Amino acid sequence: MYVTKDKGLSDALVQRAAAAGAKALILTVDATRLAAGELVIDPLLWPESPGKKRLGNLLDEDLSGLPADAAQGAEDLTLDIIEELRERSGLEVVVKGILRADDARRAVDAGAAGVLVSTHGGRRLGRSVTSVQALPEVVQAVGGDCEVYVDSGIRTGDHVAAALAMGARAVFVGRPVMWGLAAEGEDGAAGVLAHLTEDLRVTMSGIGADGVPDITADLLHAPGA
């Protein structure tokens, strides 16, 4: 969920997600302003729309009469948006882009059902703290009050195992799935996930974990290390 300048447009996106069976919204908070090279604008393809290709699945009535900048990210967001989105959609909200313990705590106190520790694929601030560095303090800060997820740079089974051992409930995988999709369509995307799952099984065998609950923090370091 990228909250747009036009709140009606955001509502339309939220309602379509809920109608399609979504169980939660992932609210992106680290990409409210994009660099010029990151904007995906092609007025020739969408002459009647605000310009974002990602809005192409909306109906004409959703887009009619909107100003040219309606689809740009809203830059005046506050923590109140978490509860607003919950009320509009009836769905839980996961806040994506958290890299600090205090921000994680604030998001949970504002009603977030989960936080996603993420650097947005490293494209937002190249020299920021990494997700794996931020994950332990975020887990500690929320104290089990919400689920914690992590993404950015998850490429192998041992990456997944390490994230789980540090307290993540689950990992998200973006680019590898898109690469698989680009190469071989649906089968390629499924193949990437199958390979990653098997790689995790191999890692679990190596560390003596019979199931995911057995991937615990003590497996991250040798005794005394």
C-alpha positions as CSV (number, residue, x, y, z in Angstrom):
1,M,0.0,0.0,0.0
2,Y,1.4,3.3,-1.2
3,V,-0.8,6.1,0.2
4,T,-1.4,8.5,-2.6
5,K,-2.0,12.3,-2.5
6,D,-5.6,11.7,-3.5
7,K,-7.2,9.8,-0.6
8,G,-10.1,8.7,-2.8
9,L,-7.6,6.9,-5.0
10,S,-6.0,5.2,-2.0
11,D,-9.5,4.2,-0.9
12,A,-10.2,2.6,-4.3
13,L,-7.0,0.6,-4.1
14,V,-7.8,-0.6,-0.5
15,Q,-11.4,-1.6,-1.4
16,R,-10.2,-3.6,-4.4
17,A,-7.7,-5.4,-2.2
18,A,-10.3,-6.2,0.4
19,A,-12.8,-7.4,-2.3
20,A,-10.1,-9.6,-3.8
21,G,-9.7,-11.5,-0.5
22,A,-6.6,-9.8,0.9
23,K,-6.1,-10.5,4.6
24,A,-3.9,-7.6,5.4
25,L,-2.4,-4.4,4.0
26,I,1.3,-3.8,3.8
27,L,1.8,0.0,4.4
28,T,5.1,1.2,2.8
29,V,6.5,4.0,4.9
30,D,10.0,4.4,3.4
31,A,9.2,5.4,-0.1
32,T,6.8,8.4,0.1
33,R,9.1,10.4,-2.2
34,L,10.8,8.8,-5.2
35,A,13.7,10.0,-7.2
36,A,12.9,11.2,-10.7
37,G,14.4,8.1,-12.3
38,E,12.1,5.8,-10.2
39,L,8.8,7.3,-11.3
40,V,7.0,5.0,-13.7
41,I,5.1,7.5,-15.9
42,D,3.9,6.8,-19.4
43,P,1.1,9.2,-20.4
44,L,1.0,7.7,-23.9
45,L,-0.1,4.3,-22.4
46,W,-2.5,5.8,-19.9
47,P,-3.6,9.2,-21.3
48,E,-6.7,9.3,-19.1
49,S,-5.0,8.3,-15.8
50,P,-2.7,10.0,-13.4
51,G,0.2,8.2,-15.1
52,K,1.2,5.3,-12.9
53,K,1.2,2.0,-14.6
54,R,0.4,0.3,-11.4
55,L,-3.0,2.0,-11.5
56,G,-3.9,0.5,-14.8
57,N,-6.2,-2.1,-13.2
58,L,-8.5,0.5,-11.8
59,L,-11.7,1.3,-13.5
60,D,-12.2,4.5,-15.5
61,E,-14.6,5.9,-12.9
62,D,-11.9,5.5,-10.3
63,L,-9.5,7.7,-12.3
64,S,-11.8,10.2,-13.9
65,G,-11.3,13.8,-13.0
66,L,-8.2,13.3,-10.9
67,P,-5.3,15.8,-11.1
68,A,-2.0,14.8,-12.7
69,D,-0.2,14.3,-9.4
70,A,-3.0,12.2,-7.7
71,A,-1.0,9.0,-7.8
72,Q,2.1,10.5,-6.3
73,G,2.9,9.4,-2.7
74,A,1.4,11.4,0.1
75,E,4.2,13.2,2.0
76,D,2.1,14.3,5.0
77,L,1.5,10.9,6.6
78,T,1.4,10.4,10.4
79,L,0.9,7.4,12.5
80,D,-2.8,8.0,12.3
81,I,-2.8,6.5,8.8
82,I,-2.5,3.0,10.4
83,E,-5.8,3.2,12.1
84,E,-7.4,5.0,9.2
85,L,-6.4,2.2,6.8
86,R,-7.7,-0.4,9.3
87,E,-11.1,1.4,9.5
88,R,-11.4,1.9,5.7
89,S,-10.5,-1.7,4.8
90,G,-11.4,-3.9,7.8
91,L,-8.0,-5.4,7.3
92,E,-4.9,-5.6,9.6
93,V,-2.0,-3.3,8.7
94,V,1.7,-4.3,8.5
95,V,4.1,-1.4,8.4
96,K,7.0,-1.9,5.9
97,G,10.3,-0.1,6.0
98,I,11.0,-0.3,9.7
99,L,14.8,-0.1,10.6
100,R,14.7,1.2,14.2
101,A,13.5,-0.3,17.4
102,D,11.7,2.9,18.5
103,D,9.9,3.2,15.1
104,A,8.8,-0.4,15.5
105,R,7.4,0.3,18.9
106,R,5.6,3.4,17.7
107,A,4.0,1.5,14.8
108,V,2.7,-1.2,17.1
109,D,1.4,1.3,19.6
110,A,-0.5,3.0,16.8
111,G,-2.2,-0.3,15.8
112,A,0.0,-2.1,13.5
113,A,-0.5,-5.9,13.5
114,G,3.1,-6.5,12.2
115,V,6.2,-4.7,11.1
116,L,8.4,-5.6,8.1
117,V,12.0,-4.8,8.6
118,S,13.1,-3.7,5.1
119,T,15.4,-1.4,3.2
120,H,13.1,-1.4,0.2
121,G,15.6,-3.5,-1.7
122,G,18.4,-1.1,-0.9
123,R,17.0,1.4,-3.4
124,R,15.9,4.1,-0.9
125,L,19.0,4.9,1.0
126,G,22.0,2.9,-0.1
127,R,24.1,3.5,3.0
128,S,21.4,2.7,5.6
129,V,21.6,0.1,8.2
130,T,20.9,-3.3,6.7
131,S,17.8,-5.4,7.5
132,V,19.8,-8.1,9.2
133,Q,21.5,-5.5,11.4
134,A,18.1,-3.9,12.4
135,L,16.2,-7.1,12.9
136,P,17.3,-8.1,16.5
137,E,16.6,-4.8,18.0
138,V,13.2,-4.6,16.3
139,V,12.2,-8.0,17.6
140,Q,13.3,-7.0,21.1
141,A,11.4,-3.7,21.0
142,V,8.0,-5.2,20.0
143,G,8.3,-7.9,22.6
144,G,5.9,-10.3,21.0
145,D,3.2,-7.7,20.6
146,C,3.1,-8.1,16.9
147,E,4.6,-10.3,14.2
148,V,8.0,-9.3,12.7
149,Y,8.9,-10.0,9.1
150,V,12.1,-9.2,7.2
151,D,13.1,-8.7,3.6
152,S,15.9,-7.2,1.5
153,G,18.7,-9.5,0.3
154,I,17.1,-12.9,1.2
155,R,18.7,-15.2,-1.4
156,T,19.5,-18.5,0.2
157,G,18.3,-21.1,2.7
158,D,20.8,-20.0,5.3
159,H,19.7,-16.4,4.9
160,V,16.2,-17.6,5.7
161,A,17.3,-19.7,8.7
162,A,19.4,-16.8,10.1
163,A,16.4,-14.4,9.9
164,L,14.2,-17.0,11.7
165,A,16.8,-17.6,14.3
166,M,16.9,-13.8,15.0
167,G,13.2,-13.7,15.7
168,A,11.5,-13.1,12.3
169,R,8.2,-14.8,11.9
170,A,8.7,-15.1,8.1
171,V,10.8,-13.7,5.3
172,F,9.7,-11.9,2.2
173,V,11.4,-12.5,-1.2
174,G,11.0,-10.0,-4.0
175,R,13.6,-9.8,-6.8
176,P,14.4,-13.5,-7.2
177,V,10.7,-14.2,-7.7
178,M,10.5,-11.5,-10.3
179,W,13.5,-12.8,-12.0
180,G,11.9,-16.2,-12.2
181,L,8.7,-14.7,-13.5
182,A,10.5,-12.8,-16.2
183,A,12.4,-15.9,-17.3
184,E,9.7,-18.6,-17.2
185,G,6.5,-17.0,-16.1
186,E,4.5,-18.6,-13.3
187,D,6.6,-21.8,-13.5
188,G,9.7,-19.7,-13.0
189,A,8.4,-17.9,-10.0
190,A,7.2,-21.2,-8.4
191,G,10.6,-22.7,-9.2
192,V,12.5,-20.0,-7.4
193,L,10.3,-20.5,-4.2
194,A,10.7,-24.3,-4.5
195,H,14.5,-24.0,-4.8
196,L,14.6,-21.6,-1.8
197,T,12.5,-23.9,0.3
198,E,14.6,-26.9,-0.5
199,D,17.8,-24.9,0.3
200,L,16.2,-24.1,3.7
201,R,15.6,-27.8,4.3
202,V,19.3,-28.5,3.5
203,T,20.4,-25.8,5.9
204,M,18.0,-27.1,8.6
205,S,19.5,-30.6,8.2
206,G,23.0,-29.1,8.6
207,I,22.1,-27.3,11.9
208,G,20.0,-30.2,13.3
209,A,16.7,-28.5,13.1
210,D,13.8,-30.9,12.6
211,G,11.2,-28.0,12.1
212,V,11.1,-24.3,11.9
213,P,10.5,-23.9,15.7
214,D,13.9,-25.6,16.2
215,I,15.7,-22.7,14.3
216,T,16.6,-20.8,17.5
217,A,19.1,-18.0,18.3
218,D,21.6,-20.4,19.9
219,L,22.3,-21.9,16.5
220,L,23.6,-18.5,15.2
221,H,26.9,-18.7,17.1
222,A,29.1,-21.4,18.4
223,P,29.3,-21.6,22.3
224,G,31.6,-18.9,23.6
225,A,31.8,-17.2,20.2
